[in-house]
């Protein structure tokens, strides 16, 4: 019964660490709205942001 308890605690710890890891990765690769807005050359919503490059 002790081994089952360790397995259960390990599964909970692994799930928490996975959730923290996924959150950290998403925060690192997903730009914030202010970062995207600072890359826009003007306020025209039809104009793509500068980081998309030129046509």
N, C-alpha and C positions, 0 to 999 in steps of 0.2 A: 504494500500500500504506500510505502514511502516513495518508491520509484514513480508511482503514478502522480503523487503530489509534486515531485520535482519536474516531471514532464509537463504538468499543468502550469506550474509557475514559469517554466521555460517558454512555453507557448505564449503566455501572456506577455512576458518580457519581449519576446521576438515580435509580437504584434505591435507593441508600443514602439519599439525601435524601428520597425518598418514604416509605421505611420509618421514618425518624426523624419525619417529619411526621405520619404516621398514628399512631405511638406517642404523640406529643405531644397530638394531638387526642383520642385515646381516654383518655389520662390526665386531660385537662382536663374532659371531659364525663362520665366514669364516676366516680361517688362511691365513696369507699373504704368498707370495712365499718365502720370506727370512725365515719365521718361519718354513715352511715345509722343506726347504733346510738345515736348521740347525739341524733338527732331523734325517737326513739321515746319516747312519753310514759311507758310502763311496760314491764314485761318480758313482757307477754302477747303471744305470737307471733300470736294471732288479730287483734290490734289493728294497723291499718295505721299507718305512721309519720306524724308530724304534717305533713310536707310534702305529703302527698296531699290535705290539706284535710279538711273535714267532710262528713258525709253529709246 
